[in-house]
Amino acid sequence: MKVRVAYLSILRDATGTKEEYLEIPEKSTVNDLISVLMKKYGERLKPFLDPDSEMGQGIILTLNSELLSTLDMDKVIPEGAEFLVGLPPFGG
């Protein structure tokens, strides 16, 4: 199945793209998609997507505009889903 993955801020720089469409197996979970992204981009994304890294703990993930938490990693991704990966906005 096809899903849209959009990247914000520094993740856009790390991937070299604003968004892409990826083919993933049906019934893939959020964790499965993260594994696909880490395999595709390797060390460029690992600091951001690895939950054990300092940066990985601050990443925002959304699935169809729903903010995800670590409790949602086993959530099944529906066909045509939109997945967003980014850092929270900073300002002051």
Backbone as CSV, one residue per row, in Angstrom:
resi,resn,N_x,N_y,N_z,CA_x,CA_y,CA_z,C_x,C_y,C_z
1,MET,0.839,-1.180,0.000,0.000,0.000,0.000,0.882,1.240,0.000
2,LYS,0.320,2.326,-0.421,1.080,3.568,-0.549,0.716,4.522,0.585
3,VAL,1.742,5.147,1.188,1.534,6.170,2.208,2.369,7.394,1.859
4,ARG,1.896,8.537,2.287,2.623,9.794,2.074,3.370,10.122,3.355
5,VAL,4.656,10.427,3.221,5.468,10.817,4.368,5.979,12.229,4.104
6,ALA,5.687,13.132,5.035,6.137,14.519,4.922,7.156,14.792,6.022
7,TYR,8.151,15.590,5.689,9.235,15.912,6.625,9.256,17.407,6.878
8,LEU,9.427,17.787,8.130,9.508,19.196,8.495,10.900,19.530,9.005
9,SER,11.260,20.761,8.890,12.485,21.366,9.424,13.736,20.539,9.112
10,ILE,14.501,20.204,10.127,15.805,19.548,9.936,15.658,18.158,9.318
11,LEU,14.500,17.533,9.486,14.293,16.224,8.869,14.174,16.351,7.360
12,ARG,13.670,17.470,6.909,13.636,17.750,5.470,15.058,17.835,4.929
13,ASP,15.934,18.474,5.693,17.342,18.561,5.290,18.003,17.184,5.299
14,ALA,17.684,16.377,6.311,18.307,15.055,6.444,17.893,14.110,5.321
15,THR,16.648,14.234,4.854,16.166,13.343,3.795,16.372,13.926,2.406
16,GLY,16.515,15.251,2.341,16.676,15.903,1.049,15.362,16.058,0.295
17,THR,14.243,15.860,0.990,12.945,16.002,0.346,11.900,16.513,1.336
18,LYS,10.912,17.185,0.803,9.820,17.704,1.617,8.795,16.608,1.910
19,GLU,8.583,15.738,0.929,7.638,14.632,1.094,7.939,13.551,0.074
20,GLU,7.422,12.376,0.352,7.580,11.268,-0.577,6.445,10.271,-0.343
21,TYR,6.230,9.438,-1.340,5.261,8.355,-1.233,6.034,7.054,-1.162
22,LEU,5.696,6.240,-0.182,6.380,4.976,0.015,5.400,3.820,-0.077
23,GLU,5.859,2.727,-0.638,5.091,1.483,-0.654,5.497,0.674,0.570
24,ILE,4.510,0.327,1.392,4.762,-0.514,2.555,3.743,-1.650,2.541
25,PRO,4.055,-2.764,3.182,3.106,-3.882,3.206,1.813,-3.510,3.941
26,GLU,0.706,-4.113,3.523,-0.557,-3.910,4.232,-0.389,-4.331,5.681
27,LYS,-1.140,-3.673,6.544,-1.124,-3.915,7.993,0.205,-3.548,8.642
28,SER,0.989,-2.703,7.976,2.215,-2.200,8.594,1.852,-1.284,9.752
29,THR,2.703,-1.287,10.760,2.499,-0.420,11.921,3.381,0.821,11.803
30,VAL,3.164,1.765,12.708,4.009,2.956,12.772,5.466,2.532,12.953
31,ASN,5.692,1.573,13.821,7.053,1.065,14.039,7.654,0.503,12.758
32,ASP,6.846,-0.214,11.981,7.321,-0.758,10.702,7.743,0.361,9.756
33,LEU,6.943,1.409,9.690,7.270,2.535,8.802,8.551,3.224,9.262
34,ILE,8.716,3.391,10.556,9.946,3.993,11.066,11.144,3.130,10.689
35,SER,10.994,1.819,10.756,12.079,0.914,10.352,12.414,1.083,8.874
36,VAL,11.393,1.245,8.036,11.610,1.471,6.598,12.397,2.768,6.393
37,LEU,12.002,3.818,7.115,12.690,5.107,6.975,14.130,5.021,7.460
38,MET,14.355,4.331,8.565,15.720,4.207,9.083,16.580,3.386,8.131
39,LYS,15.996,2.376,7.511,16.743,1.567,6.555,17.064,2.392,5.305
40,LYS,16.105,3.190,4.858,16.297,3.988,3.647,17.325,5.101,3.846
41,TYR,17.246,5.802,4.979,18.097,6.974,5.193,19.255,6.735,6.155
42,GLY,19.288,5.594,6.812,20.402,5.218,7.672,20.777,6.248,8.716
43,GLU,22.044,6.544,8.778,22.589,7.418,9.816,22.043,8.848,9.749
44,ARG,21.550,9.245,8.584,21.020,10.617,8.473,19.763,10.802,9.320
45,LEU,18.953,9.752,9.480,17.720,9.872,10.256,17.797,9.221,11.629
46,LYS,18.762,8.348,11.834,18.833,7.612,13.098,18.790,8.516,14.329
47,PRO,19.541,9.624,14.378,19.484,10.461,15.580,18.095,11.019,15.859
48,PHE,17.274,11.129,14.826,15.942,11.705,14.991,14.879,10.650,15.282
49,LEU,15.017,9.481,14.711,13.977,8.459,14.834,14.255,7.414,15.904
50,ASP,15.459,7.359,16.404,15.794,6.420,17.464,15.277,6.984,18.790
51,PRO,14.287,6.316,19.416,13.708,6.852,20.652,14.693,6.913,21.815
52,ASP,15.824,6.207,21.703,16.823,6.236,22.764,17.790,7.405,22.630
53,SER,17.748,8.088,21.483,18.640,9.236,21.304,17.974,10.494,21.857
54,GLU,18.778,11.472,22.190,18.247,12.724,22.748,17.304,13.413,21.769
55,MET,17.694,13.479,20.495,16.843,14.117,19.485,15.568,13.308,19.246
56,GLY,15.691,11.987,19.259,14.543,11.123,18.999,13.422,11.295,20.002
57,GLN,13.763,11.742,21.188,12.742,11.936,22.211,11.940,13.211,21.975
58,GLY,12.410,14.085,21.094,11.718,15.335,20.853,11.007,15.407,19.514
59,ILE,10.974,14.314,18.785,10.372,14.298,17.453,8.851,14.215,17.542
60,ILE,8.190,14.919,16.642,6.734,14.843,16.531,6.401,13.912,15.368
61,LEU,5.517,12.966,15.624,5.004,12.069,14.592,3.490,12.214,14.568
62,THR,2.937,12.371,13.368,1.479,12.367,13.248,1.075,11.363,12.176
63,LEU,-0.082,10.785,12.375,-0.671,9.868,11.408,-2.056,10.398,11.100
64,ASN,-2.259,10.845,9.854,-3.525,11.471,9.453,-3.912,12.592,10.416
65,SER,-2.941,13.434,10.715,-3.078,14.624,11.558,-3.290,14.316,13.039
66,GLU,-3.199,13.065,13.442,-3.319,12.688,14.850,-1.924,12.554,15.449
67,LEU,-1.664,13.321,16.511,-0.369,13.270,17.178,-0.166,11.893,17.797
68,LEU,0.996,11.302,17.541,1.291,9.960,18.048,2.207,10.039,19.266
69,SER,2.091,9.044,20.128,2.987,8.921,21.275,3.687,7.572,21.178
70,THR,4.557,7.293,22.112,5.254,6.007,22.122,4.270,4.849,22.283
71,LEU,3.106,5.110,22.807,2.086,4.071,22.971,1.418,3.703,21.651
72,ASP,1.634,4.510,20.617,0.983,4.299,19.315,1.871,3.591,18.292
73,MET,3.026,3.120,18.682,3.971,2.550,17.718,3.455,1.260,17.075
74,ASP,2.522,0.582,17.715,1.953,-0.643,17.147,0.657,-0.384,16.379
75,LYS,0.308,0.887,16.217,-0.906,1.252,15.480,-0.736,0.892,14.008
76,VAL,-1.755,0.241,13.441,-1.719,-0.142,12.028,-1.999,1.088,11.171
77,ILE,-1.215,1.251,10.124,-1.336,2.389,9.216,-2.351,2.043,8.127
78,PRO,-3.377,2.881,7.941,-4.361,2.604,6.890,-3.839,2.980,5.499
79,GLU,-4.422,2.374,4.494,-4.112,2.689,3.092,-4.273,4.185,2.854
80,GLY,-3.320,4.787,2.146,-3.400,6.200,1.784,-3.125,7.155,2.927
81,ALA,-2.568,6.664,4.015,-2.315,7.498,5.190,-1.283,8.574,4.906
82,GLU,-1.354,9.623,5.709,-0.368,10.698,5.673,0.379,10.689,6.993
83,PHE,1.678,10.569,6.910,2.552,10.466,8.067,3.473,11.671,8.056
84,LEU,3.560,12.388,9.162,4.402,13.579,9.240,5.466,13.372,10.309
85,VAL,6.683,13.741,9.992,7.815,13.632,10.915,8.457,15.000,11.033
86,GLY,8.590,15.498,12.241,9.210,16.817,12.402,9.582,17.114,13.827
87,LEU,10.191,18.258,14.006,10.526,18.755,15.335,9.430,19.705,15.775
88,PRO,9.183,19.801,17.073,8.186,20.767,17.533,8.640,22.185,17.206
89,PRO,7.685,23.077,16.996,8.072,24.471,16.707,8.694,25.118,17.939
90,PHE,9.709,25.916,17.680,10.362,26.658,18.750,10.112,28.127,18.498
91,GLY,10.136,28.894,19.526,9.958,30.331,19.345,9.943,31.023,20.689
92,GLY,9.795,32.284,20.633,9.780,32.980,21.906,9.543,34.435,21.738
